[in-house]
Amino acid sequence: MKCPVCNNSDSRVLDSRPVEDGSSIKRRRECPSCGKRFTTYEVIDTVPIAVVKRDGRREFFDTHKLVLGIERACQKRPVDPYEIAKDIETELQNELVEEITSKDIGEMVLARLKEKDIVSYIRFASVYREFADIDSFMEEIKSLGRKGRKKAPRAPGAEV
């Protein structure tokens, strides 16, 4: 590793430790030539993922953009949008996906939200599937019931 002060191409590692999220390693180094100490970060080299949009355009996968979309659906709900986005990104990286449609990403988000929080799921689905009216909402809610979702327990003494 090149010293940022004297450009010597050699350095000695003094300390290595994982960064908080475990996605990189922080190394403290010392230059044998000038004695200066500096920090480097080692990260996994990943394959960029192309996202094919509905209109055919291609963009690079952007975790931040995905988080923003999920955050809107999860506002004031007990769901961590960062966890869902990171989970999707990790899955795509592990499968070595080089290209994916935005539709497939949306379906991945819906699947995870359906497991975690049904309200967030409906919110995300309403935008993603472009619900036009109340009938679209009702049809989606009914389909959830047909797929064997458990009903919330009723309070004792509540009318049926």
LUMDREN-482469 format. One line per 3 residues: number of its first residue (from 0); their letters; for each residue z, x negated, y of N, C-alpha, C. Coordinates in steps of 0.05 Angstrom, whole numbers, always signed. Last residue first. Layout:
N
NUM	a	Z X Y Z X Y Z X Y ~ ...
// end
This chain:
160
159	vea	+341 +1375 -218 +317 +1366 -232 +293 +1383 -224 ~ +393 +1353 -175 +375 +1374 -185 +351 +1362 -198 ~ +447 +1311 -194 +423 +1316 -178 +406 +1337 -191
156	gpa	+489 +1298 -227 +491 +1323 -212 +467 +1329 -195 ~ +480 +1229 -219 +493 +1251 -233 +496 +1275 -216 ~ +415 +1209 -197 +444 +1209 -192 +456 +1232 -208
153	rpa	+365 +1185 -241 +375 +1205 -222 +405 +1203 -220 ~ +330 +1123 -244 +350 +1142 -255 +360 +1160 -233 ~ +259 +1122 -234 +286 +1113 -225 +306 +1133 -236
150	kkr	+215 +1116 -290 +225 +1130 -267 +253 +1120 -259 ~ +172 +1064 -309 +197 +1077 -312 +205 +1092 -287 ~ +103 +1073 -320 +124 +1062 -303 +150 +1078 -308
147	gkr	+57 +1087 -349 +83 +1084 -363 +105 +1071 -346 ~ +11 +1098 -323 +12 +1073 -338 +40 +1067 -348 ~ +19 +1144 -294 +5 +1146 -319 +7 +1121 -336
144	gls	+43 +1123 -248 +59 +1140 -265 +46 +1142 -293 ~ -1 +1097 -225 +23 +1081 -233 +40 +1097 -252 ~ -33 +1140 -214 -42 +1121 -235 -19 +1103 -244
141	kie	-4 +1162 -171 -6 +1177 -197 -14 +1158 -219 ~ -15 +1123 -133 +13 +1128 -141 +13 +1143 -168 ~ -70 +1128 -128 -59 +1103 -137 -30 +1107 -147
138	emf	-73 +1181 -109 -86 +1174 -134 -75 +1148 -145 ~ -46 +1176 -60 -35 +1193 -81 -47 +1186 -108 ~ -82 +1144 -31 -54 +1135 -36 -43 +1150 -60
135	sdi	-126 +1177 -29 -128 +1151 -42 -101 +1140 -49 ~ -105 +1220 +0 -113 +1224 -28 -116 +1198 -43 ~ -100 +1200 +51 -76 +1205 +35 -82 +1209 +6
132	daf	-155 +1152 +59 -139 +1176 +65 -115 +1179 +47 ~ -176 +1103 +45 -187 +1117 +69 -169 +1141 +78 ~ -157 +1040 +24 -152 +1069 +22 -160 +1082 +48
129	ery	-176 +986 +9 -186 +1001 +32 -182 +1031 +29 ~ -154 +952 -25 -173 +971 -37 -183 +990 -16 ~ -122 +923 +12 -141 +909 -6 -162 +928 -17
126	vsa	-90 +963 +35 -108 +947 +52 -130 +935 +34 ~ -65 +986 -9 -77 +1003 +11 -96 +988 +29 ~ -44 +943 -37 -66 +957 -48 -80 +974 -27
123	fri	+0 +930 -4 -22 +911 -7 -47 +925 -18 ~ +31 +978 -10 +22 +968 +16 -2 +950 +14 ~ +39 +978 -66 +24 +1000 -53 +14 +991 -26
120	ysv	+70 +930 -71 +44 +934 -86 +27 +955 -72 ~ +114 +942 -42 +97 +921 -32 +70 +923 -45 ~ +134 +982 -76 +127 +989 -49 +108 +967 -37
117	idk	+144 +954 -124 +123 +974 -124 +115 +982 -95 ~ +154 +889 -138 +163 +910 -119 +140 +930 -115 ~ +140 +858 -185 +163 +851 -168 +173 +875 -151
114	ekl	+95 +876 -211 +118 +868 -227 +143 +866 -210 ~ +61 +884 -169 +67 +907 -186 +92 +901 -203 ~ +54 +832 -150 +69 +851 -134 +78 +876 -150
111	ral	+21 +812 -191 +48 +800 -186 +66 +819 -170 ~ -24 +844 -186 -10 +842 -212 +18 +832 -208 ~ -41 +833 -133 -32 +860 -141 -16 +859 -167
108	vme	-56 +779 -138 -33 +786 -120 -22 +813 -129 ~ -99 +784 -172 -77 +768 -180 -52 +775 -164 ~ -133 +815 -140 -123 +827 -165 -99 +811 -176
105	gid	-144 +777 -100 -131 +802 -94 -119 +815 -118 ~ -173 +740 -131 -147 +732 -119 -131 +757 -112 ~ -218 +771 -143 -200 +762 -165 -173 +753 -154
102	kst	-239 +777 -91 -231 +801 -107 -212 +793 -129 ~ -254 +727 -77 -231 +738 -63 -221 +763 -77 ~ -271 +689 -136 -277 +709 -115 -251 +718 -102
99	iee	-272 +618 -144 -260 +644 -151 -268 +663 -129 ~ -281 +552 -169 -291 +574 -152 -280 +600 -162 ~ -253 +518 -200 -267 +506 -177 -277 +528 -158
96	vle	-195 +514 -238 -215 +532 -226 -227 +519 -202 ~ -158 +491 -273 -180 +475 -262 -203 +492 -251 ~ -113 +516 -286 -136 +524 -301 -161 +509 -292
93	nql	-79 +494 -248 -75 +488 -277 -98 +495 -294 ~ -98 +518 -201 -100 +489 -205 -97 +481 -234 ~ -86 +572 -211 -113 +564 -207 -117 +534 -211
90	ete	-29 +568 -215 -45 +578 -237 -74 +569 -235 ~ -17 +550 -163 -11 +533 -186 -27 +542 -211 ~ -33 +594 -133 -46 +568 -129 -42 +550 -153
87	idk	+3 +633 -153 -26 +636 -156 -41 +610 -153 ~ +51 +610 -137 +47 +616 -165 +17 +619 -170 ~ +45 +610 -82 +47 +584 -95 +42 +588 -125
84	aie	+45 +665 -72 +22 +649 -65 +22 +622 -80 ~ +97 +679 -91 +73 +691 -103 +49 +674 -97 ~ +129 +648 -57 +131 +645 -85 +106 +655 -99
81	ypd	+116 +669 -7 +110 +641 -13 +110 +636 -43 ~ +137 +721 -8 +108 +717 -8 +100 +689 -15 ~ +188 +747 -42 +182 +722 -29 +151 +717 -30
78	vpr	+218 +810 -31 +197 +795 -45 +191 +770 -29 ~ +246 +858 -14 +259 +835 -28 +239 +819 -44 ~ +219 +875 +51 +222 +880 +22 +234 +855 +9
75	kqc	+202 +867 +103 +228 +880 +98 +232 +889 +69 ~ +137 +859 +82 +155 +860 +104 +179 +878 +99 ~ +97 +854 +44 +125 +850 +35 +146 +852 +58
72	are	+49 +858 +69 +56 +878 +49 +85 +877 +42 ~ +50 +812 +101 +47 +839 +113 +56 +861 +94 ~ +52 +771 +63 +75 +776 +80 +74 +804 +93
69	igl	+1 +769 +42 +23 +779 +25 +47 +787 +42 ~ -26 +745 +85 -34 +771 +74 -12 +784 +58 ~ +2 +696 +90 +1 +715 +112 -6 +743 +103
66	vlk	-10 +672 +40 +17 +679 +46 +18 +700 +69 ~ -65 +662 +47 -56 +681 +26 -28 +690 +32 ~ -62 +624 +88 -76 +649 +93 -68 +670 +72
63	htd	-36 +583 +60 -24 +595 +84 -36 +622 +90 ~ -73 +568 +21 -48 +581 +13 -35 +595 +36 ~ -139 +574 +17 -119 +568 +37 -93 +583 +31
60	ffe	-197 +549 -11 -173 +564 -16 -152 +555 +4 ~ -253 +546 +32 -234 +532 +15 -210 +550 +12 ~ -306 +595 +27 -285 +581 +42 -268 +566 +22
57	rrg	-369 +624 +31 -350 +608 +15 -331 +594 +35 ~ -399 +690 +34 -391 +665 +46 -371 +650 +28 ~ -406 +739 +11 -421 +717 -1 -413 +690 +11
54	drk	-375 +781 +28 -402 +779 +40 -418 +754 +30 ~ -328 +771 +0 -344 +795 -6 -372 +793 +4 ~ -324 +699 -14 -316 +724 +0 -335 +747 -8
51	vva	-302 +654 -58 -326 +669 -51 -318 +695 -39 ~ -268 +595 -48 -264 +624 -50 -290 +637 -41 ~ -261 +535 -83 -277 +551 -65 -272 +580 -70
48	ipv	-211 +487 -86 -220 +512 -97 -236 +527 -76 ~ -210 +417 -98 -211 +439 -79 -223 +464 -92 ~ -165 +388 -143 -193 +396 -140 -193 +419 -119
45	tdi	-114 +343 -121 -123 +368 -133 -152 +373 -127 ~ -71 +292 -133 -97 +297 -122 -108 +322 -136 ~ -3 +296 -116 -23 +299 -137 -50 +306 -124
42	vey	+23 +246 -71 +19 +274 -79 -3 +275 -101 ~ +70 +206 -42 +51 +207 -63 +48 +236 -72 ~ +84 +179 +20 +86 +203 +4 +64 +202 -17
39	ttf	+123 +126 +49 +97 +137 +40 +103 +161 +23 ~ +154 +92 +103 +156 +112 +82 +127 +122 +75 ~ +175 +23 +115 +160 +47 +122 +161 +66 +98
36	rkg	+200 -36 +146 +202 -16 +126 +187 +9 +135 ~ +180 -104 +157 +183 -77 +166 +185 -58 +142 ~ +169 -156 +140 +196 -146 +136 +200 -117 +145
33	csp	+120 -181 +141 +134 -178 +167 +162 -166 +164 ~ +112 -190 +84 +101 -207 +104 +117 -206 +130 ~ +131 -151 +51 +142 -177 +47 +133 -197 +69
30	cer	+150 -87 +74 +128 -107 +74 +140 -135 +71 ~ +178 -36 +35 +183 -58 +53 +160 -78 +51 ~ +186 +36 +28 +174 +10 +22 +181 -10 +43
27	rrk	+204 +94 -4 +212 +76 +18 +202 +49 +11 ~ +169 +152 -21 +175 +124 -28 +182 +109 -2 ~ +170 +215 -48 +175 +200 -23 +183 +172 -32
24	iss	+125 +254 -82 +146 +234 -84 +147 +218 -58 ~ +113 +326 -89 +106 +299 -81 +130 +281 -84 ~ +133 +374 -105 +104 +371 -106 +95 +343 -98
21	gde	+186 +387 -101 +177 +374 -125 +148 +368 -127 ~ +208 +406 -55 +194 +426 -72 +183 +413 -97 ~ +234 +357 -34 +248 +382 -40 +233 +400 -60
18	vpr	+206 +299 -67 +210 +315 -43 +221 +342 -52 ~ +238 +250 -109 +220 +273 -105 +227 +288 -79 ~ +240 +180 -91 +253 +206 -97 +234 +229 -93
15	sdl	+250 +111 -91 +232 +133 -96 +248 +158 -102 ~ +256 +49 -56 +269 +74 -65 +247 +95 -69 ~ +226 +4 -48 +255 +1 -47 +268 +26 -60
12	vrs	+168 -29 -65 +181 -2 -65 +211 -7 -67 ~ +133 -73 -23 +152 -70 -45 +166 -43 -43 ~ +63 -88 -12 +90 -78 -3 +107 -74 -28
9	dsn	+2 -114 +14 +23 -114 -7 +48 -102 +5 ~ -34 -122 +54 -42 -104 +32 -21 -102 +10 ~ -16 -120 +121 -14 -135 +96 -18 -115 +73
6	ncv	-15 -96 +171 -38 -91 +154 -38 -108 +128 ~ +30 -95 +202 +15 -120 +201 -10 -118 +184 ~ +44 -38 +203 +49 -56 +225 +31 -80 +225
3	pck	+34 -11 +156 +23 +0 +180 +27 -18 +205 ~ +12 -45 +98 +34 -43 +118 +22 -32 +144 ~ -18 -13 +43 -21 -29 +67 +2 -24 +87
0	m	+0 -17 -24 +0 +0 +0 +0 -18 +25
// end
